Amino acid sequence: MAALTATALCIGWIWTRADAVSPTALPSGNPGLRTVSPSVKPTPTPPPQGKVLGTQLVAANKDSMPIMGSAWSETGASRIGLYGGAAVWLTVHENYNGDADWGNVVAFGQLTPTVKVTSTPAGLKSAATQAGSRAIIGLYGEGAKISATTHKAITVDGHPGHEITTRVAVSAPKLTETFSTVLIAVVDRGDGTAAVSIGDIAGSTPTWIQVWRTKVSQIKINR
């Protein structure tokens, strides 16, 4: 992304019909009921996913953000750790090591539901920090080295938010890049959740940073 392309199931049955709770007599002489293990076990419901629709990144909750440009293509957002998100990718170094591409990625979605957002400057800063930590670990691993981190308050679509930028050191064989810039924007949705955009921009392509900021300013919150 400037890393390679690549976060309990509970079922409740509610019976309301009278005959569903009425006792039923078993036939006399019944030898007992045998427990049968089902051959197919239930699996957890997968989290919702966003998608790229035309020129928009559309989150699962219908929040939207314009894509970065026509040269960017849809890619997976799973490594960035956003909930119900979608992502776009731009190759910067094709087949740089004979096996993979290196490029830029921008994702848009939400924080996972377990993260409750407090509608205060400190709360939004904390939410942005958590979103950025998840993304950096997903893209670069827990040993990532960051520097030159900046914070600032933002307002998007009439909603308060917080932006973080930071540099992540890059060291990969046959790659000329020495760092990537990771960009995090969190926008308060006013309901305890937040819209989130993550950008991961190769150090050799800094012009995309301002493009990302412009697209973030055009985020629309689904009311």
C-alpha positions, 0 to 999 in steps of 0.5 A, a space after each residue: 500500500 505503499 504495502 502489498 495489495 492484499 478486523 460470535 455468532 448470536 442467533 436469537 429465536 423468538 417464538 410467539 405462537 401459542 402452540 410453540 410453547 404448549 407441551 406435547 405428549 410423547 408416545 408411550 414407550 418412547 426409547 428416548 431422543 438421540 442427539 444428532 450432530 449436524 453435518 454442517 455447523 453454522 459459521 459467523 456472519 461475515 462483516 458487511 462490505 462496501 464497494 466502489 460504485 462509479 466514482 464513489 467509494 460507498 461504505 456499507 452504511 451508505 456513507 460515500 467518498 469520491 475515488 482518487 482518480 480514474 487511474 485507481 482501481 478497486 482492491 480489497 480493504 481487509 488489511 486496513 481494518 475498516 468495517 464495511 469499507 471499500 478501497 482503491 489502488 494505484 500501482 507505483 512500482 510494477 513487479 518491483 521485486 519480480 513477484 509483486 507490485 508496490 503502490 498507493 491505497 485509499 480505503 473508506 468505511 467505519 471503525 469496527 462497532 467495538 470502538 465507541 466514538 466520543 463526540 469530543 476533540 479528544 474522543 475523535 483524536 483517540 478514534 483516529 489513533 485507533 484507526 491508524 494503529 489498526 491500518 499500520 499494523 495491517 499494512 506494515 506489521 507490529 514492528 512498523 517505525 513511524 515518525 513526523 506525526 501530525 494532528 489537526 481538527 477537521 470539519 467534513 459535511 458539517 461534522 467534526 473530525 480529526 486528521 492524522 498524518 505520519 511517516 512509516 519507514 520502508 525497507 524492502 529489497 529492490 525497492 527505491 522507496 524509503 518511506 510511506 505517508 499514512 493518512 487517517 481521517 475520522 469524521 463523527 457521524 453523531 451516533 457513536 460511530 465514525 466514518 474513516 478514510 485511510 490513505 497509504 501513499 508512497 513517499 515518491 508520490 506526495 502529490 496524492 496527499 493533497 488529492 486525498 485531503 480534497 476527497 476527504 473534504 467531499 465525504 457525504 454522511 448518510 443521514 
